[in-house]
Amino acid sequence: MAERKIDEILSSIGDLPTLPTVYMKLTHLLKEPDVPIKAISTIISEDLAIASTVLKIVNSAAYGFHTRIGDLQHAIVILGLNEIRNLVLASSVYNIVKGLKSRSSFDIQAFWKHCIGCAIAARVLAEAANLKGPEEVFTGGLLHDIGKLIHAGYLRDDFNAVLADVAESRSPLYESEKRIMGIDHTQTGAALAEKWRLPPRTVDMIAYHHLSRTPESLTKEMAAIHIGNILCVALRMGSGGEAKVPVVSDDAWKVLGLRLNDLEYVMQRSVKLFNESLSIMEFE
């Protein structure tokens, strides 16, 4: 029933957000071996808004380069292909969030900061746990709450009722969504990610970041998003609309394999990177 309702919702939205052609072309191109840097730069340059945002992010304090990077080819050489693809995705999602800002009374600015904060915290956790693909975890963190954006932008009255219920009952937001809407943002977000043809592991990171449903196999990537999201709420890095800090799953902590004294490093590193990134999060 829930899957049918989500399909009906997404099908009824005429201007449903899509990932830009640039990101899709880049993802396809990077599947090929020995891709020329110039070819990658050319694709990104097709979208001036994305290209300029990528350079803005690269030149932010978060990366700490001493000299200004003025062109995409230089950025690609320094950062590598996976990092550039993440930046293109971040730029794409940023523009989607900006476009939906006027649709909702939800604090979109705080929401965007929460998404960036979760992406940063999840990536720091992934690196601390020696995961092979921290860039993929960054992507999952960036998109983990994309379902909330759909609810806030296109189901405004229902979502406002959810926010009011969260404020009164202090329930987890996904529980209020279930009571009022019959679905939650993890389900809507995962369905949207599938429509965007994102990798199954990214879809799963979105679908199970609260672990409110039991996955077939709890992966380290899911665990990093789950804990990263909670750290983000606890450290007040933006806001996803929660009234209180969620409880960390013991299973997620065990799967990630970190010790308690690793947590202090993760928190300090996450806050440092988040604060250094604030200059790139403001909506013009």
CORJO-V987142 format. One record per residue. N is the residue number from 1. RES is the residue in one letter. NEAR is the number of other C-alpha atoms within 8 Angstrom. D_FIRST is the distance of its C-alpha to the first C-alpha in whole Angstrom. Layout:
n:N res:RES near:NEAR d_first:D_FIRST
n:N res:RES near:NEAR d_first:D_FIRST
//
This chain:
n:1 res:M near:4 d_first:0
n:2 res:A near:7 d_first:4
n:3 res:E near:7 d_first:6
n:4 res:R near:7 d_first:5
n:5 res:K near:9 d_first:6
n:6 res:I near:12 d_first:9
n:7 res:D near:9 d_first:10
n:8 res:E near:8 d_first:11
n:9 res:I near:8 d_first:12
n:10 res:L near:9 d_first:14
n:11 res:S near:7 d_first:15
n:12 res:S near:6 d_first:17
n:13 res:I near:8 d_first:19
n:14 res:G near:5 d_first:22
n:15 res:D near:4 d_first:24
n:16 res:L near:6 d_first:21
n:17 res:P near:5 d_first:24
n:18 res:T near:5 d_first:25
n:19 res:L near:9 d_first:27
n:20 res:P near:7 d_first:31
n:21 res:T near:6 d_first:32
n:22 res:V near:10 d_first:35
n:23 res:Y near:13 d_first:32
n:24 res:M near:9 d_first:31
n:25 res:K near:9 d_first:35
n:26 res:L near:12 d_first:36
n:27 res:T near:9 d_first:33
n:28 res:H near:8 d_first:34
n:29 res:L near:9 d_first:38
n:30 res:L near:9 d_first:37
n:31 res:K near:6 d_first:36
n:32 res:E near:7 d_first:40
n:33 res:P near:5 d_first:43
n:34 res:D near:4 d_first:46
n:35 res:V near:9 d_first:44
n:36 res:P near:6 d_first:47
n:37 res:I near:9 d_first:47
n:38 res:K near:7 d_first:48
n:39 res:A near:8 d_first:45
n:40 res:I near:11 d_first:42
n:41 res:S near:11 d_first:44
n:42 res:T near:8 d_first:44
n:43 res:I near:11 d_first:41
n:44 res:I near:14 d_first:40
n:45 res:S near:9 d_first:43
n:46 res:E near:8 d_first:41
n:47 res:D near:9 d_first:39
n:48 res:L near:8 d_first:42
n:49 res:A near:6 d_first:39
n:50 res:I near:12 d_first:38
n:51 res:A near:13 d_first:41
n:52 res:S near:8 d_first:43
n:53 res:T near:9 d_first:40
n:54 res:V near:12 d_first:40
n:55 res:L near:13 d_first:44
n:56 res:K near:9 d_first:44
n:57 res:I near:10 d_first:42
n:58 res:V near:10 d_first:44
n:59 res:N near:11 d_first:47
n:60 res:S near:12 d_first:45
n:61 res:A near:8 d_first:47
n:62 res:A near:10 d_first:44
n:63 res:Y near:7 d_first:45
n:64 res:G near:7 d_first:49
n:65 res:F near:7 d_first:51
n:66 res:H near:4 d_first:54
n:67 res:T near:4 d_first:55
n:68 res:R near:6 d_first:53
n:69 res:I near:10 d_first:51
n:70 res:G near:6 d_first:51
n:71 res:D near:7 d_first:49
n:72 res:L near:10 d_first:46
n:73 res:Q near:9 d_first:48
n:74 res:H near:9 d_first:50
n:75 res:A near:13 d_first:46
n:76 res:I near:12 d_first:45
n:77 res:V near:8 d_first:48
n:78 res:I near:6 d_first:48
n:79 res:L near:8 d_first:44
n:80 res:G near:9 d_first:43
n:81 res:L near:8 d_first:40
n:82 res:N near:7 d_first:37
n:83 res:E near:9 d_first:38
n:84 res:I near:12 d_first:39
n:85 res:R near:11 d_first:35
n:86 res:N near:11 d_first:34
n:87 res:L near:10 d_first:36
n:88 res:V near:13 d_first:35
n:89 res:L near:10 d_first:31
n:90 res:A near:10 d_first:32
n:91 res:S near:11 d_first:34
n:92 res:S near:12 d_first:31
n:93 res:V near:9 d_first:29
n:94 res:Y near:9 d_first:32
n:95 res:N near:8 d_first:32
n:96 res:I near:9 d_first:28
n:97 res:V near:11 d_first:29
n:98 res:K near:8 d_first:32
n:99 res:G near:7 d_first:30
n:100 res:L near:10 d_first:28
n:101 res:K near:9 d_first:30
n:102 res:S near:6 d_first:31
n:103 res:R near:9 d_first:27
n:104 res:S near:11 d_first:27
n:105 res:S near:8 d_first:28
n:106 res:F near:6 d_first:27
n:107 res:D near:7 d_first:30
n:108 res:I near:9 d_first:29
n:109 res:Q near:9 d_first:33
n:110 res:A near:10 d_first:32
n:111 res:F near:12 d_first:29
n:112 res:W near:12 d_first:30
n:113 res:K near:13 d_first:33
n:114 res:H near:14 d_first:30
n:115 res:C near:15 d_first:29
n:116 res:I near:11 d_first:32
n:117 res:G near:14 d_first:33
n:118 res:C near:15 d_first:30
n:119 res:A near:16 d_first:31
n:120 res:I near:14 d_first:35
n:121 res:A near:15 d_first:34
n:122 res:A near:16 d_first:32
n:123 res:R near:14 d_first:34
n:124 res:V near:12 d_first:37
n:125 res:L near:11 d_first:35
n:126 res:A near:15 d_first:35
n:127 res:E near:9 d_first:38
n:128 res:A near:10 d_first:40
n:129 res:A near:9 d_first:38
n:130 res:N near:6 d_first:39
n:131 res:L near:9 d_first:36
n:132 res:K near:4 d_first:37
n:133 res:G near:7 d_first:35
n:134 res:P near:11 d_first:35
n:135 res:E near:10 d_first:34
n:136 res:E near:8 d_first:31
n:137 res:V near:16 d_first:30
n:138 res:F near:13 d_first:31
n:139 res:T near:13 d_first:29
n:140 res:G near:14 d_first:26
n:141 res:G near:19 d_first:27
n:142 res:L near:12 d_first:28
n:143 res:L near:10 d_first:24
n:144 res:H near:15 d_first:23
n:145 res:D near:13 d_first:22
n:146 res:I near:9 d_first:21
n:147 res:G near:15 d_first:18
n:148 res:K near:9 d_first:20
n:149 res:L near:10 d_first:22
n:150 res:I near:11 d_first:19
n:151 res:H near:12 d_first:18
n:152 res:A near:14 d_first:21
n:153 res:G near:11 d_first:23
n:154 res:Y near:8 d_first:20
n:155 res:L near:9 d_first:18
n:156 res:R near:12 d_first:21
n:157 res:D near:6 d_first:21
n:158 res:D near:10 d_first:18
n:159 res:F near:11 d_first:20
n:160 res:N near:11 d_first:23
n:161 res:A near:9 d_first:22
n:162 res:V near:12 d_first:20
n:163 res:L near:11 d_first:23
n:164 res:A near:8 d_first:25
n:165 res:D near:11 d_first:23
n:166 res:V near:14 d_first:24
n:167 res:A near:9 d_first:28
n:168 res:E near:6 d_first:28
n:169 res:S near:6 d_first:26
n:170 res:R near:10 d_first:27
n:171 res:S near:11 d_first:23
n:172 res:P near:11 d_first:22
n:173 res:L near:11 d_first:20
n:174 res:Y near:9 d_first:17
n:175 res:E near:9 d_first:17
n:176 res:S near:13 d_first:18
n:177 res:E near:14 d_first:15
n:178 res:K near:10 d_first:12
n:179 res:R near:7 d_first:14
n:180 res:I near:9 d_first:15
n:181 res:M near:8 d_first:12
n:182 res:G near:8 d_first:9
n:183 res:I near:11 d_first:9
n:184 res:D near:12 d_first:13
n:185 res:H near:13 d_first:15
n:186 res:T near:15 d_first:15
n:187 res:Q near:12 d_first:12
n:188 res:T near:12 d_first:13
n:189 res:G near:17 d_first:16
n:190 res:A near:13 d_first:16
n:191 res:A near:11 d_first:14
n:192 res:L near:10 d_first:17
n:193 res:A near:11 d_first:19
n:194 res:E near:11 d_first:18
n:195 res:K near:7 d_first:19
n:196 res:W near:8 d_first:22
n:197 res:R near:6 d_first:23
n:198 res:L near:9 d_first:24
n:199 res:P near:7 d_first:25
n:200 res:P near:7 d_first:22
n:201 res:R near:6 d_first:24
n:202 res:T near:13 d_first:23
n:203 res:V near:14 d_first:20
n:204 res:D near:10 d_first:20
n:205 res:M near:14 d_first:22
n:206 res:I near:15 d_first:20
n:207 res:A near:11 d_first:17
n:208 res:Y near:14 d_first:19
n:209 res:H near:13 d_first:21
n:210 res:H near:7 d_first:21
n:211 res:L near:9 d_first:20
n:212 res:S near:5 d_first:17
n:213 res:R near:6 d_first:16
n:214 res:T near:7 d_first:18
n:215 res:P near:7 d_first:19
n:216 res:E near:4 d_first:20
n:217 res:S near:4 d_first:24
n:218 res:L near:10 d_first:25
n:219 res:T near:7 d_first:27
n:220 res:K near:11 d_first:30
n:221 res:E near:9 d_first:28
n:222 res:M near:13 d_first:25
n:223 res:A near:14 d_first:27
n:224 res:A near:15 d_first:30
n:225 res:I near:17 d_first:27
n:226 res:H near:14 d_first:26
n:227 res:I near:13 d_first:29
n:228 res:G near:15 d_first:30
n:229 res:N near:14 d_first:28
n:230 res:I near:12 d_first:29
n:231 res:L near:11 d_first:33
n:232 res:C near:14 d_first:32
n:233 res:V near:16 d_first:31
n:234 res:A near:8 d_first:34
n:235 res:L near:7 d_first:36
n:236 res:R near:7 d_first:35
n:237 res:M near:12 d_first:35
n:238 res:G near:14 d_first:33
n:239 res:S near:11 d_first:30
n:240 res:G near:10 d_first:26
n:241 res:G near:7 d_first:26
n:242 res:E near:11 d_first:26
n:243 res:A near:9 d_first:28
n:244 res:K near:8 d_first:29
n:245 res:V near:8 d_first:30
n:246 res:P near:7 d_first:27
n:247 res:V near:5 d_first:28
n:248 res:V near:9 d_first:29
n:249 res:S near:8 d_first:27
n:250 res:D near:6 d_first:30
n:251 res:D near:6 d_first:29
n:252 res:A near:15 d_first:28
n:253 res:W near:12 d_first:32
n:254 res:K near:8 d_first:33
n:255 res:V near:10 d_first:31
n:256 res:L near:10 d_first:33
n:257 res:G near:7 d_first:36
n:258 res:L near:10 d_first:38
n:259 res:R near:6 d_first:41
n:260 res:L near:6 d_first:41
n:261 res:N near:6 d_first:44
n:262 res:D near:9 d_first:42
n:263 res:L near:9 d_first:40
n:264 res:E near:8 d_first:43
n:265 res:Y near:8 d_first:43
n:266 res:V near:12 d_first:40
n:267 res:M near:10 d_first:39
n:268 res:Q near:8 d_first:43
n:269 res:R near:9 d_first:42
n:270 res:S near:12 d_first:39
n:271 res:V near:10 d_first:40
n:272 res:K near:8 d_first:43
n:273 res:L near:10 d_first:41
n:274 res:F near:13 d_first:39
n:275 res:N near:7 d_first:42
n:276 res:E near:10 d_first:44
n:277 res:S near:11 d_first:41
n:278 res:L near:9 d_first:41
n:279 res:S near:7 d_first:43
n:280 res:I near:8 d_first:40
n:281 res:M near:8 d_first:37
n:282 res:E near:7 d_first:39
n:283 res:F near:5 d_first:38
n:284 res:E near:2 d_first:41
//
